[in-house]
Amino acid sequence: MDKGIYCLVLKNPGRIIRVGALGNLTFRRGWHIYVGSALGSAGLQRLCRHISLAHLRDKRPKWHVDYLLTNSDFSLRYAVCSVTVDRLECGIARELAQGGIPKFGCSDCLCTSHLFYRQHNPQEEILAAFRHFRLEPVTKTIMNP
């Protein structure tokens, strides 16, 4: 399986939910972008796991983003991904840094966040961030059940 990086784009009506050790977090109504890496042995198969979890909500949360994916108020709308073996996840996160949710999804790096809020659909901004790093982004639309 190809290795790479991805952004999950979720929409929600505005909620407070508990996210593991981070506790109760307030999520404003709108769009949230989660930046993740798929550089492990399963590669971009990780993206399939996230999509499946968002649809089935059949597993206990393991990572911060799982708390959003398993919450019925959050709707996974699409994902943007690109094949790469370079560690560009934090670079993409810096490109999207405005509106970060502190400490979310970044326990294994020095970033302040890997989850970002936007009032409007951020697709063009995400595509531009990928292109900034000379990546070829692919958008995968998620069909809601």
N, C-alpha and C positions, 0 to 999 in steps of 0.2 A: 504494500500500500504506500502511495506517495506520502511524504511528510510535508508539513506546511503550517500556515497560520490561518486564523479565521476570526470573524466577528459574528456574533449572534445578535440579532436585532429583535427586541421584544417591545410590545406595546402593553400599557396597563392603564387602568382608570384612576390610579392614585391610591396607594395603600400603605399601611404599616405592617411589616411582616418580620418575623424572627428569622435571622440568618445565622444559625449555629452560634459560635462563640462571639460573633459580632453583635449579637443581641437584636433588639427591635430596631429596624431601620425604616425610615420614611422614604417612600418612593413617590415622587410627584407624578401626576397624570402626564402621560406622554410616551416617549420612546427611550429605551435604554440599550446601550451598545456594550456588549461584553467582548473583550479581546482575549483570545485564547491561542495556545500553541498546540500543534499536533506533530511534535518532533519525536515522540516516543515510538516504540516498536509498532504500534497499531496505526500510526500516522493519522491521516485525515479520517480514518474510521471513527475517531473520537467524535467527529461532527455528526456521524450517524447515530452515535449513542445519545448525544444531546437532543437530536430531533426525535428519536424514539421516546426518550424520557418526557419530552414536552407533550407528546401525543398520548402516551400510555399512563404516565405518572404512576408507574408501577414499582419504583424503587425508592428507598430512603435516600435523602440527599447525602452526597459524599463531598462535593465541592460547593463553594459559595453559590455559584451560578445554578446549581441543582435546586436550591431553595426557590429560585424564580421559576425554573422550568417545571417544577412540580406544583406550583401554586396556580390555581385555576383563574386567578385574576390577571395573570401574565400570559400573553399570547405571543409565541415565537412566530414572527412574520416572515423573516428571511435570514439567510446567512450569506456572508461574503467570505470567500476563501481563496487561497493561492498556494500553489506548490512552491516550496522552498526548503532548503536545509539550513538556512541562516536563521539565527535567533533574532527575529525582527518583531516579536510580540511587544516588547517594551517600547520599541521605536514607534510602532503603530499607536500604542497607548499614549505616548507623548504627543503624537500628532492630534489625538482626539481628547487631550487632557482637560479641556473645559468641562465643567459640570461633573467632576468625578465624585463617586461615592467612596469616602475614605476607607482604606484598607481592604476593599472588596476585591477578591480574586488575585491578590498580589502578595501572598504570604511567602512566596519563594523567590521574590526579587525585591529591588529597592524602590519600585514605583509606588506612588501614593494611591493608585487605584488602577483597576482594569475594567471598571464599569462606569459608564458615562451617560448622563441624562441629556436629552434633547427634547425641546418642545415639539419639533416637527420632524418628519421622516428624514433621517440622516444619510440616506443612501449615497448621494453624490459626494458628501464629505468623506465617507468611508472609502469610496472608490478612489478619490483623490489621494487619501492617505496611503493606500496600497501603491498607487502609481508613483508617489513620491519616492518610494523605495524600489522602483523599477520592477514591481510585481505585476503579474497579469491577473487581476481579480475576476472571479467567477461568482455571480450571484445565484443563489439557490432559493427559489420561492418555496415557502412551506405552506402546504395545504392544511388548513385547520379541519379537524374531524367534525 
